[in-house]
Amino acid sequence: MHPGTGPLQDITIIDCSMALAGPFGTSLLADLGADVIKVEPPRGDTYRSLPPLPPDYANVAAEESAGVDYGGSFASVNRNKRSIVLDLKKAADKEALMLLCEQADAVVENMRVGVMDRLGLGYEEIAKRNPKIVYAAIRGFGDPRTGESPYADWPAFDIVAQAMGGQVAVTGPDDGVGYPSGISIGDIYPGTLMALGLVSAVHHAHRTGKGQFMDVAMYDAMLAYAETIISNYGYNQRELGARDVHHPTLCPFGVFPTSDGGVAIAAPGAEHWAALCVAMGREDLIGDARTKNTYVRAREQKFTLDTVSQWTSTQTKAQVVEALGGKVPCGPVNRAADIFADPHVAARKMITEFDLPGDNPRVSIVGTPIKFTETQAGFYRRAPKLGEHSAEIRQQFNLPLEG
Protein backbone atom coordinates (compact mmCIF):
# COMPACT_ATOMS: atom_id res chain seq x y z
CA MET A 1 0.00 0.00 0.00
CA HIS A 2 1.30 3.46 -0.91
CA PRO A 3 2.39 5.06 2.39
CA GLY A 4 2.10 8.69 1.32
CA THR A 5 -0.60 10.71 3.09
CA GLY A 6 -0.41 13.97 1.17
CA PRO A 7 -3.15 15.36 -1.10
CA LEU A 8 -1.64 13.75 -4.23
CA GLN A 9 -1.68 10.16 -2.94
CA ASP A 10 -3.96 9.10 -5.82
CA ILE A 11 -1.44 10.29 -8.44
CA THR A 12 1.20 8.05 -10.08
CA ILE A 13 4.18 9.69 -11.79
CA ILE A 14 6.85 7.97 -13.87
CA ASP A 15 10.03 9.94 -13.32
CA CYS A 16 12.62 9.49 -16.09
CA SER A 17 14.48 12.64 -15.11
CA MET A 18 17.99 12.77 -13.68
CA ALA A 19 20.38 15.21 -12.01
CA LEU A 20 18.62 18.12 -10.25
CA ALA A 21 15.86 20.05 -12.05
CA GLY A 22 13.49 17.17 -12.80
CA PRO A 23 14.15 15.16 -9.63
CA PHE A 24 13.67 18.26 -7.46
CA GLY A 25 10.26 18.90 -9.02
CA THR A 26 9.17 15.28 -8.67
CA SER A 27 10.44 15.22 -5.08
CA LEU A 28 7.99 18.01 -4.29
CA LEU A 29 5.22 15.88 -5.77
CA ALA A 30 6.41 12.84 -3.83
CA ASP A 31 6.38 14.89 -0.62
CA LEU A 32 2.77 15.74 -1.43
CA GLY A 33 1.93 12.05 -1.58
CA ALA A 34 2.30 11.15 -5.24
CA ASP A 35 3.62 7.66 -6.02
CA VAL A 36 6.79 8.61 -7.91
CA ILE A 37 8.56 5.76 -9.70
CA LYS A 38 12.09 6.70 -10.63
CA VAL A 39 13.23 5.02 -13.86
CA GLU A 40 17.01 4.75 -14.03
CA PRO A 41 19.49 3.36 -16.57
CA PRO A 42 21.66 0.42 -15.50
CA ARG A 43 24.42 2.71 -14.22
CA GLY A 44 21.94 4.89 -12.38
CA ASP A 45 21.31 8.60 -12.14
CA THR A 46 24.67 10.39 -12.33
CA TYR A 47 23.59 12.46 -9.33
CA ARG A 48 23.99 9.41 -7.08
CA SER A 49 27.76 9.89 -6.85
CA LEU A 50 27.73 13.58 -5.90
CA PRO A 51 28.96 14.43 -2.38
CA PRO A 52 28.41 14.55 0.50
CA LEU A 53 28.97 10.80 0.54
CA PRO A 54 28.34 8.54 3.56
CA PRO A 55 31.15 6.39 5.02
CA ASP A 56 30.12 3.14 3.30
CA TYR A 57 29.22 4.62 -0.06
CA ALA A 58 29.52 1.97 -2.76
CA ASN A 59 29.93 3.04 -6.36
CA VAL A 60 26.76 2.50 -8.38
CA ALA A 61 28.72 0.61 -11.02
CA ALA A 62 30.28 -1.78 -8.50
CA GLU A 63 29.22 -5.41 -8.91
CA GLU A 64 28.68 -5.75 -5.18
CA SER A 65 27.00 -2.81 -3.50
CA ALA A 66 26.89 -3.62 0.19
CA GLY A 67 26.70 0.00 1.23
CA VAL A 68 24.45 2.85 0.19
CA ASP A 69 24.91 3.91 -3.43
CA TYR A 70 24.09 7.61 -3.18
CA GLY A 71 25.18 10.77 -1.46
CA GLY A 72 23.32 13.59 0.22
CA SER A 73 22.50 15.49 -2.96
CA PHE A 74 20.68 12.49 -4.42
CA ALA A 75 19.02 11.69 -1.10
CA SER A 76 17.57 15.18 -0.83
CA VAL A 77 15.81 15.25 -4.20
CA ASN A 78 14.83 11.60 -4.49
CA ARG A 79 13.23 10.94 -1.12
CA ASN A 80 9.83 9.25 -1.10
CA LYS A 81 10.49 7.62 -4.51
CA ARG A 82 10.90 4.04 -5.68
CA SER A 83 13.56 3.00 -8.21
CA ILE A 84 13.34 0.61 -11.13
CA VAL A 85 16.17 -0.04 -13.59
CA LEU A 86 15.22 0.03 -17.27
CA ASP A 87 17.59 0.08 -20.22
CA LEU A 88 15.60 2.13 -22.70
CA LYS A 89 17.80 0.94 -25.56
CA LYS A 90 16.27 -2.52 -25.16
CA ALA A 91 12.87 -3.32 -26.67
CA ALA A 92 11.63 -5.20 -23.60
CA ASP A 93 12.46 -2.35 -21.25
CA LYS A 94 10.95 0.23 -23.60
CA GLU A 95 7.75 -1.81 -23.50
CA ALA A 96 7.99 -1.94 -19.72
CA LEU A 97 8.13 1.86 -19.63
CA MET A 98 5.12 2.02 -21.94
CA LEU A 99 3.19 -0.29 -19.61
CA LEU A 100 4.08 1.92 -16.65
CA CYS A 101 2.90 4.99 -18.54
CA GLU A 102 -0.36 3.25 -19.46
CA GLN A 103 -1.17 3.06 -15.75
CA ALA A 104 0.20 6.45 -14.68
CA ASP A 105 -1.08 10.00 -14.57
CA ALA A 106 2.14 11.64 -15.74
CA VAL A 107 5.64 11.00 -17.01
CA VAL A 108 8.57 13.39 -16.53
CA GLU A 109 11.89 13.68 -18.36
CA ASN A 110 14.64 16.27 -18.73
CA MET A 111 16.62 14.98 -21.69
CA ARG A 112 17.65 17.07 -24.67
CA VAL A 113 15.16 17.69 -27.47
CA GLY A 114 14.41 14.58 -29.50
CA VAL A 115 16.11 11.96 -27.32
CA MET A 116 12.91 10.28 -26.14
CA ASP A 117 11.36 10.65 -29.61
CA ARG A 118 14.27 8.78 -31.19
CA LEU A 119 13.75 6.00 -28.65
CA GLY A 120 10.11 5.74 -29.70
CA LEU A 121 9.06 7.03 -26.28
CA GLY A 122 8.03 10.59 -27.08
CA TYR A 123 4.74 12.14 -26.06
CA GLU A 124 2.82 11.17 -29.19
CA GLU A 125 3.74 7.48 -28.87
CA ILE A 126 2.94 7.31 -25.17
CA ALA A 127 -0.33 9.20 -25.68
CA LYS A 128 -1.47 6.53 -28.15
CA ARG A 129 -1.34 4.08 -25.26
CA ASN A 130 -2.69 6.48 -22.64
CA PRO A 131 -4.55 9.55 -23.96
CA LYS A 132 -4.91 10.90 -20.40
CA ILE A 133 -1.16 11.02 -19.78
CA VAL A 134 0.51 14.31 -18.90
CA TYR A 135 4.00 14.37 -20.40
CA ALA A 136 6.20 16.93 -18.61
CA ALA A 137 9.62 17.95 -19.87
CA ILE A 138 12.30 20.28 -18.55
CA ARG A 139 14.79 21.46 -21.15
CA GLY A 140 17.31 24.25 -21.32
CA PHE A 141 15.40 26.16 -24.01
CA GLY A 142 12.08 24.38 -24.26
CA ASP A 143 10.58 21.91 -26.69
CA PRO A 144 9.46 22.71 -30.27
CA ARG A 145 5.99 21.41 -29.38
CA THR A 146 5.35 24.49 -27.26
CA GLY A 147 7.47 27.02 -29.14
CA GLU A 148 10.48 27.01 -31.42
CA SER A 149 13.75 28.36 -30.04
CA PRO A 150 16.97 29.03 -31.96
CA TYR A 151 18.73 27.40 -28.99
CA ALA A 152 16.49 24.32 -28.79
CA ASP A 153 19.34 21.88 -29.42
CA TRP A 154 21.77 23.52 -27.02
CA PRO A 155 22.66 21.74 -23.79
CA ALA A 156 22.16 23.79 -20.64
CA PHE A 157 23.02 23.73 -16.97
CA ASP A 158 21.94 25.79 -13.99
CA ILE A 159 24.65 28.41 -14.48
CA VAL A 160 23.66 28.96 -18.13
CA ALA A 161 20.01 29.53 -17.19
CA GLN A 162 20.99 31.93 -14.41
CA ALA A 163 23.24 33.91 -16.74
CA MET A 164 20.86 34.13 -19.71
CA GLY A 165 17.81 34.81 -17.54
CA GLY A 166 19.40 37.89 -15.95
CA GLN A 167 20.00 36.60 -12.43
CA VAL A 168 23.80 36.70 -12.67
CA ALA A 169 23.87 40.31 -13.86
CA VAL A 170 21.99 41.64 -10.83
CA THR A 171 23.74 39.60 -8.15
CA GLY A 172 26.87 40.52 -6.22
CA PRO A 173 28.96 43.71 -6.47
CA ASP A 174 28.68 45.94 -9.51
CA ASP A 175 31.94 44.93 -11.20
CA GLY A 176 30.53 44.26 -14.65
CA VAL A 177 30.84 40.46 -14.50
CA GLY A 178 27.98 39.34 -12.28
CA TYR A 179 27.69 36.55 -9.74
CA PRO A 180 25.66 33.34 -9.81
CA SER A 181 23.50 32.41 -6.88
CA GLY A 182 25.09 30.19 -4.26
CA ILE A 183 22.17 27.82 -4.78
CA SER A 184 21.35 26.10 -8.09
CA ILE A 185 18.22 28.14 -8.69
CA GLY A 186 18.55 27.63 -12.46
CA ASP A 187 17.55 24.02 -11.73
CA ILE A 188 15.44 24.40 -8.59
CA TYR A 189 13.00 27.00 -9.92
CA PRO A 190 12.31 25.26 -13.27
CA GLY A 191 11.70 22.06 -11.32
CA THR A 192 9.25 23.86 -9.04
CA LEU A 193 7.35 25.33 -11.99
CA MET A 194 7.25 21.92 -13.64
CA ALA A 195 5.62 20.45 -10.53
CA LEU A 196 2.99 23.19 -10.56
CA GLY A 197 2.32 22.74 -14.27
CA LEU A 198 2.10 18.97 -13.96
CA VAL A 199 -0.45 19.10 -11.15
CA SER A 200 -2.51 21.61 -13.15
CA ALA A 201 -2.44 19.44 -16.27
CA VAL A 202 -3.32 16.28 -14.30
CA HIS A 203 -6.28 18.15 -12.79
CA HIS A 204 -7.40 19.05 -16.31
CA ALA A 205 -6.94 15.47 -17.50
CA HIS A 206 -9.01 14.10 -14.63
CA ARG A 207 -11.77 16.58 -15.45
CA THR A 208 -11.76 16.18 -19.24
CA GLY A 209 -10.11 12.83 -19.93
CA LYS A 210 -7.52 14.54 -22.13
CA GLY A 211 -3.81 14.60 -21.38
CA GLN A 212 -1.24 16.87 -22.94
CA PHE A 213 2.42 17.71 -23.38
CA MET A 214 3.87 20.47 -21.21
CA ASP A 215 7.36 21.79 -20.75
CA VAL A 216 9.39 24.30 -18.79
CA ALA A 217 12.46 25.87 -20.36
CA MET A 218 15.14 26.64 -17.80
CA TYR A 219 15.77 29.97 -19.56
CA ASP A 220 12.06 30.82 -19.44
CA ALA A 221 11.82 29.90 -15.76
CA MET A 222 14.69 32.21 -14.87
CA LEU A 223 13.08 35.04 -16.81
CA ALA A 224 9.99 34.59 -14.63
CA TYR A 225 12.16 34.36 -11.52
CA ALA A 226 13.91 37.63 -12.42
CA GLU A 227 10.68 39.36 -13.45
CA THR A 228 11.76 42.74 -12.06
CA ILE A 229 14.49 42.91 -14.72
CA ILE A 230 11.83 42.63 -17.41
CA SER A 231 9.36 45.08 -15.86
CA ASN A 232 11.98 47.76 -15.22
CA TYR A 233 13.26 47.61 -18.77
CA GLY A 234 9.79 47.12 -20.22
CA TYR A 235 8.43 50.25 -18.53
CA ASN A 236 11.26 52.74 -18.99
CA GLN A 237 14.27 50.90 -20.47
CA ARG A 238 16.02 50.92 -17.09
CA GLU A 239 18.83 48.39 -16.84
CA LEU A 240 19.06 47.16 -13.25
CA GLY A 241 22.61 47.00 -11.98
CA ALA A 242 24.06 44.48 -9.58
CA ARG A 243 22.29 44.78 -6.26
CA ASP A 244 25.19 43.94 -3.97
CA VAL A 245 23.78 43.71 -0.41
CA HIS A 246 21.29 46.60 -0.53
CA HIS A 247 18.10 47.38 -2.44
CA PRO A 248 18.43 50.01 -5.20
CA THR A 249 15.33 51.99 -4.16
CA LEU A 250 14.17 50.85 -0.70
CA CYS A 251 16.28 52.10 2.17
CA PRO A 252 17.33 50.63 4.51
CA PHE A 253 16.69 47.23 2.96
CA GLY A 254 19.69 44.93 2.92
CA VAL A 255 22.41 43.11 4.82
CA PHE A 256 24.46 44.92 7.45
CA PRO A 257 27.69 43.88 9.20
CA THR A 258 27.76 42.74 12.82
CA SER A 259 30.67 41.85 15.07
CA ASP A 260 30.11 38.15 14.29
CA GLY A 261 28.68 38.14 10.76
CA GLY A 262 25.72 39.92 9.23
CA VAL A 263 22.05 40.66 9.69
CA ALA A 264 19.25 41.55 7.30
CA ILE A 265 17.24 44.66 8.14
CA ALA A 266 14.30 46.01 6.13
CA ALA A 267 12.85 49.28 7.38
CA PRO A 268 11.74 51.32 4.37
CA GLY A 269 8.39 52.37 5.91
CA ALA A 270 7.83 55.11 8.48
CA GLU A 271 6.85 52.83 11.38
CA HIS A 272 9.74 50.44 10.95
CA TRP A 273 12.23 53.27 10.39
CA ALA A 274 11.13 54.96 13.60
CA ALA A 275 11.48 51.71 15.56
CA LEU A 276 14.96 51.18 14.11
CA CYS A 277 15.98 54.71 15.07
CA VAL A 278 14.80 54.13 18.65
CA ALA A 279 16.74 50.85 18.86
CA MET A 280 19.88 52.60 17.59
CA GLY A 281 19.43 55.48 20.05
CA ARG A 282 19.08 57.86 17.09
CA GLU A 283 15.55 59.24 17.52
CA ASP A 284 16.83 62.45 15.94
CA LEU A 285 16.88 60.69 12.55
CA ILE A 286 13.12 60.06 12.55
CA GLY A 287 12.46 63.59 11.33
CA ASP A 288 15.88 64.46 9.93
CA ALA A 289 15.69 66.00 6.44
CA ARG A 290 18.08 63.32 5.15
CA THR A 291 16.11 60.39 6.53
CA LYS A 292 12.52 61.47 7.18
CA ASN A 293 11.01 59.18 4.49
CA THR A 294 12.06 56.33 2.23
CA TYR A 295 12.52 58.60 -0.78
CA VAL A 296 15.06 60.89 0.85
CA ARG A 297 16.73 57.93 2.56
CA ALA A 298 17.23 56.35 -0.86
CA ARG A 299 18.59 59.64 -2.17
CA GLU A 300 20.90 59.89 0.83
CA GLN A 301 21.60 56.18 0.78
CA LYS A 302 25.26 56.36 1.78
CA PHE A 303 24.49 58.39 4.89
CA THR A 304 21.60 56.12 5.85
CA LEU A 305 23.47 52.88 5.32
CA ASP A 306 26.61 54.14 7.05
CA THR A 307 24.55 55.18 10.06
CA VAL A 308 22.86 51.81 10.39
CA SER A 309 26.13 49.95 9.76
CA GLN A 310 27.91 51.93 12.47
CA TRP A 311 25.35 50.65 14.98
CA THR A 312 25.14 47.05 13.79
CA SER A 313 28.94 46.73 13.66
CA THR A 314 29.08 47.17 17.42
CA GLN A 315 26.49 44.44 18.01
CA THR A 316 26.38 40.68 17.56
CA LYS A 317 23.74 39.14 15.31
CA ALA A 318 21.82 38.01 18.39
CA GLN A 319 21.91 41.50 19.92
CA VAL A 320 20.53 43.12 16.78
CA VAL A 321 17.76 40.54 16.52
CA GLU A 322 16.94 40.96 20.21
CA ALA A 323 16.69 44.73 19.77
CA LEU A 324 14.61 44.62 16.58
CA GLY A 325 12.74 41.31 16.62
CA GLY A 326 8.98 41.76 16.42
CA LYS A 327 9.35 45.49 15.74
CA VAL A 328 11.42 45.72 12.56
CA PRO A 329 11.73 43.04 9.85
CA CYS A 330 15.14 41.51 10.55
CA GLY A 331 17.00 38.24 10.68
CA PRO A 332 20.52 36.93 11.07
CA VAL A 333 22.61 35.78 8.12
CA ASN A 334 22.49 32.10 9.01
CA ARG A 335 25.03 29.47 8.16
CA ALA A 336 24.19 25.76 8.27
CA ALA A 337 24.95 25.32 11.98
CA ASP A 338 22.74 28.31 12.80
CA ILE A 339 19.85 26.83 10.83
CA PHE A 340 20.15 23.47 12.58
CA ALA A 341 20.01 25.26 15.96
CA ASP A 342 17.07 27.55 15.11
CA PRO A 343 13.89 26.76 17.11
CA HIS A 344 11.71 27.77 14.15
CA VAL A 345 13.29 25.04 12.03
CA ALA A 346 12.59 22.46 14.73
CA ALA A 347 9.02 23.67 15.32
CA ARG A 348 8.21 23.59 11.61
CA LYS A 349 9.95 20.21 11.11
CA MET A 350 12.16 21.57 8.35
CA ILE A 351 15.04 19.19 9.08
CA THR A 352 14.31 15.52 8.36
CA GLU A 353 16.48 12.87 10.00
CA PHE A 354 16.61 9.29 8.75
CA ASP A 355 18.73 6.16 8.64
CA LEU A 356 20.66 5.18 5.54
CA PRO A 357 21.16 1.55 4.53
CA GLY A 358 24.33 -0.08 5.81
CA ASP A 359 26.66 1.02 8.57
CA ASN A 360 26.14 4.77 8.43
CA PRO A 361 25.38 7.50 10.95
CA ARG A 362 21.92 9.05 11.03
CA VAL A 363 21.72 11.82 8.43
CA SER A 364 19.55 14.83 7.68
CA ILE A 365 17.99 16.51 4.66
CA VAL A 366 15.58 19.42 4.33
CA GLY A 367 11.90 18.88 5.13
CA THR A 368 8.92 19.96 3.06
CA PRO A 369 7.86 23.62 3.28
CA ILE A 370 4.29 22.85 2.17
CA LYS A 371 2.13 22.22 5.23
CA PHE A 372 -1.47 21.00 5.48
CA THR A 373 -3.91 20.54 8.34
CA GLU A 374 -5.69 17.50 6.89
CA THR A 375 -3.42 15.74 4.37
CA GLN A 376 0.01 15.70 5.95
CA ALA A 377 2.87 15.89 3.49
CA GLY A 378 6.56 15.24 3.94
CA PHE A 379 9.16 12.52 4.35
CA TYR A 380 8.00 8.92 4.60
CA ARG A 381 10.64 6.96 2.69
CA ARG A 382 14.38 7.45 2.16
CA ALA A 383 15.78 7.75 -1.37
CA PRO A 384 16.06 4.34 -3.05
CA LYS A 385 19.17 2.37 -3.86
CA LEU A 386 19.53 1.77 -7.59
CA GLY A 387 16.80 -0.60 -8.73
CA GLU A 388 15.76 -1.29 -5.14
CA HIS A 389 12.09 -1.63 -6.04
CA SER A 390 12.41 -3.19 -9.50
CA ALA A 391 10.79 -6.51 -8.56
CA GLU A 392 8.08 -4.82 -6.50
CA ILE A 393 7.16 -2.40 -9.30
CA ARG A 394 7.19 -5.11 -11.97
CA GLN A 395 4.76 -7.18 -9.92
CA GLN A 396 2.50 -4.23 -9.07
CA PHE A 397 2.21 -3.01 -12.66
CA ASN A 398 2.27 -6.44 -14.30
CA LEU A 399 5.50 -5.78 -16.15
CA PRO A 400 7.40 -8.66 -17.77
CA LEU A 401 10.15 -10.19 -15.65
CA GLU A 402 13.70 -8.97 -16.19
CA GLY A 403 15.88 -10.78 -18.68
Residue, then its C-alpha position, 0 to 999 in steps of 0.5 A: m500500500h502506498p504510504g504517502t498521506g499527502p493530497l496527491q496520494d492518488i497520483t502516479i508519476i513515472d520519473c525518467s528525469m535525472a540530475l537536479a531540475g526534474p528530480f527536485g520537481t518530482s520530489l515536491l510531488a512525492d512529498l505531497g503524496a504522489d507515487v513517484i517511480k524513478v526510472e534509471p538506466p543500469r548505471g543509475d542517475t549520475y547524481r547518485s555519486l555527488p557528495p556529501l557521501p556517507p562512510d560506506y558509499a559503494n559506487v553504483a557501477a560496483e558489482e557488489s553494492a553492500g553499502v548505500d549507493y548515493g550521497g546527500s544530494f541524491a538523497s535530498v531530491n529523491r526521497n519518497k520515490r521508488s527505483i526501477v532499472l530500465d535500459l531504454k535501448k532494449a525493446a523489452d524495457k521500452e515496452a515496460l516503460m510504456l506499460l508503466c505509462e499506461q497506468a500512470d497520470a504523468v511522465v517526466e523527463n529532462m533529456r535534450v530535445g528529440v532523445m525520447d522521440r528517437l527512442g520511440l518514447g516521445y509524447e505522441e507514442i505514449a499518448k497513443r497508449n494512454p490519452k490521459i497522460v501528462y507528459a512533462a519535460i524540462r529542457g534548457f530552451g524548451d521543446p518545439r511542441t510548445g514554441e520554437s527556439p533558436y537554442a532548442d538543441w543547445p545543452a544547458f546547466d543551472i549556471v547557463a540559465q541563471a546567466m541568460g535569464g538575468q539573475v547573474a547580472v543583478t547579483g553581487p557587487d557591480d563589477g561588470v561580471g555578475y555573480p551566480s546564486g550560491i544555490s542552483i536556482g537555475d535548476i530548482y526554480p524550473g523544477t518547481l514550476m514543472a511540478l505546478g504545471l504537472v499538477s494543473a495538467v493532471h487536474h485538467a486530465h481528470r476533469t476532461g479525460k484529455g492529457q497533454f504535453m507540457d514543458v518548462a524551459m530553464y531559460d524561461a523559468m529564470l526570466a519569470y524568476a527575475e521578473t523585475i528585470i523585465s518590468n523595469y526595462g519594459y516600462n522605462q528601459r532601465e537596466l538594473g545594476a548588480r544589487d550587492v547587499h542593498h536594495p536600489t530603491l528601498c532604504p534601509f533594505g539589505v544586509f548589514p555587518t555585525s561583530d560576528g557576521g551579518v544581519a538583514i534589516a528592512a525598514p523602508g516604511a515610516e513605522h519600521w524606520a522609527a522603531l529602528c531609530v529608537a533601537m539605535g538610540r538615534e531618535d533624531l533621525i526620525g524627522d531628519a531632512r536626510t532620513k525622514n522618508t524612504y525617498v530621501r533615505a534612498r537619495e541619501q543612501k550612503f548616509t543612511l546605510d553608514t549610520v545603520s552599519q555603524w550601529t550594527s557593527t558594534q552588536t552581535k547578530a543576536q543582539v541586533v535581533e533581540a533589539l529589533g525582533g517583532k518590531v522591525p523586519c530583521g533576521p541573522v545571516n544564518r550558516a548551516a549550523d545556525i539553521f540546525a540550531d534555530p527553534h523555528v526550524a525544529a518547530r516547523k519540522m524543516i530538518t528531516e532525519f533518517d537512517l541510511p542503509g548499511d553502517n552509516p550515521r543518522v543523516s539529515i535533509v531538508g523537510t517539506p515547506i508545504k504544510f497542510t492541516e488535513t493531508q500531511a505531506g513530507f518525508y515517509r521513505r528514504a531515497p532508493k538504492l539503484g533498482e531497489h524496487s524493481a521486482e516490486i514495481r514489476q509485480q504491481f504493474n504487471l510488467p514482464l520479468e527482467g531478462 
